């Protein structure tokens, strides 16, 4: 079994680069490895789960026989909704707080002047006001 927590990887393209869609993954518990969740994630959870799906809190136990090349799970495969065990991590959800935070945010500009399309203010908002970053 591959036990993991469902997360989303988001990236910010440099100016002129194509936008990369968010990638749904399942990160192995107590490890840095993850698998890609291919297919319609919303439809999978509407069929397979009786409680609401939450990024960072929903956990999966995936039979290794369902993994493609050991790195992908096809959520559209009917066997997935029948054999993947879904649970919820029991942890508290942190609300917005006022205080001092130590954060290093790097906005890189390359030698040709290309940089992320978001401004410094937008990057700060993404770090402090993005609900994905406020889950513990």
Secondary structure as GFF3:
##gff-version 3
##sequence-region A 1 136
A	DSSP	beta_strand	2	9	.	.	.	ID=ss1
A	DSSP	beta_strand	23	28	.	.	.	ID=ss2
A	DSSP	beta_strand	34	38	.	.	.	ID=ss3
A	DSSP	alpha_helix	41	48	.	.	.	ID=ss4
A	DSSP	beta_strand	58	62	.	.	.	ID=ss5
A	DSSP	three_ten_helix	64	66	.	.	.	ID=ss6
A	DSSP	beta_strand	72	74	.	.	.	ID=ss7
A	DSSP	alpha_helix	78	83	.	.	.	ID=ss8
A	DSSP	beta_strand	85	88	.	.	.	ID=ss9
A	DSSP	alpha_helix	120	129	.	.	.	ID=ss10
A	DSSP	three_ten_helix	131	134	.	.	.	ID=ss11
###
